[in-house]
Amino acid sequence: MKKLLNTLPLLALLIVVTSCSSVRVAADYDKNANFGEYKTFAFFKTGIDKAEISDLDKRRILRAIEAELLAKGFTKSEKPDLLVSLFTKSQQRVDVYNNSWGYGGWGWGGWGGWGGFGPGWGWGWNQPNVSTSTQGVLYIDLIDANKKELIWQGMGTGYLSRNMEKKEARINEFVTEIMTKYPPEVKL
């Protein structure tokens, strides 16, 4: 029992960490499309150029999409069956935490400290903790090249990494999770 109680905090931390790093995905598709007939792809430059992200991130995303499609048996072609486009959205999130308030909280000007002036226990003026994060949404569109119609759209939502070393891995995670929804499981 003691061993279980010792591992509960670690388990809780693991759940929190993994839930923060996950990508939520959804997909929508044309129920009349025959996904089995699509074998080749190319990138839709006009649509990709409109994505409001850096060229470096665009290339990272495109490489990840290309790798996923090649792994699914597609071939890159000058005369494709599918055109691949993407667009992104992002939203800054600011969280303010005031974990030290009230009697017994750590603050400036409370009782104690240096003659009542300085850090001490008691009522005080506390500085809140502020954290910012960016939540991003990546949309991957697959367009029937002949009909010029959208046939499938995948969307991934999650928090983005500012750490340059982790950015490529996070982009790959977004694309991989989104592309698990393609091709859709068509219910007859």
Helices and strands as residue ranges (DSSP letters): H 2-20, E 24-29, G 35-37, E 40-43, H 45-49, H 55-71, E 75-76, E 82-97, E 106-108, E 119-121, E 129-144, E 149-159, H 164-179
